[in-house]
């Protein structure tokens, strides 16, 4: 990591702790931001150690988010919705057509200026 990037990460940590502490009125976070700021200025080794711990924590949090939280969202939200669609017989993608029918749909529509103004 470049020295400039280390300083940026340290500044983000100190500022983040300070802002969160001031917004929620948590005095320990304000004190922690002051201690970290002074520690980063006094000792580069302390700064490297704190950054290593911080990035390991971020890596663990990323692992947790990508595996556990996204799995919970998938199984608790998306799966019940899919089952509800199947029970209702809804087929918006027209996947369950009979084999003798084509998936092609004829659309006799002339594109106008209004169609291109708000495509969403």
Residue, then its C-alpha position, 0 to 999 in steps of 0.5 A: x500500500x502506498x504511503x498516501x493511501x495509508x494516510x487516506x485510510x487513517x484519515x477516513x477511520x479517524x473522521x468516521x469514528x468522530x462523525x459517528x460519535x458526534x452524531x449519536x452522542x457516543x463519547x467513547x468513539x470521540x475519544x477513540x478517534x482522538x487516540x487513533x489520530x494522535x497514535x497515527x501521527x506519533x507512530x507509523x508502526x501503530x498506524x500500520x498495525x491498526x490498518x492491518x487489523x482494520x482491513x482484516x476486520x473488513x475482509x471478515x465482514x465482506x466474507x460474512x456479507x457475501x455468504x451469510x447475509x446474501x444467502x438469508x436474503x435469497x432463501x427468506x425473500x426471493x424463494x418465497x416470491x418464486x414459490x408464490x409465482x409458481x403457485x399463481x401460475x404466473x409466467x411473465x417470461x413465457x417459458x412454459x409454452x407448448x412445443x408447437x407454439x413459437x416463442x416469437x411474438x409479432x408486434x405491429x408497433x411503429x416507434x415514435x418519439x414518445x417511445x424514446x423519451x422515457x425508455x424506463 
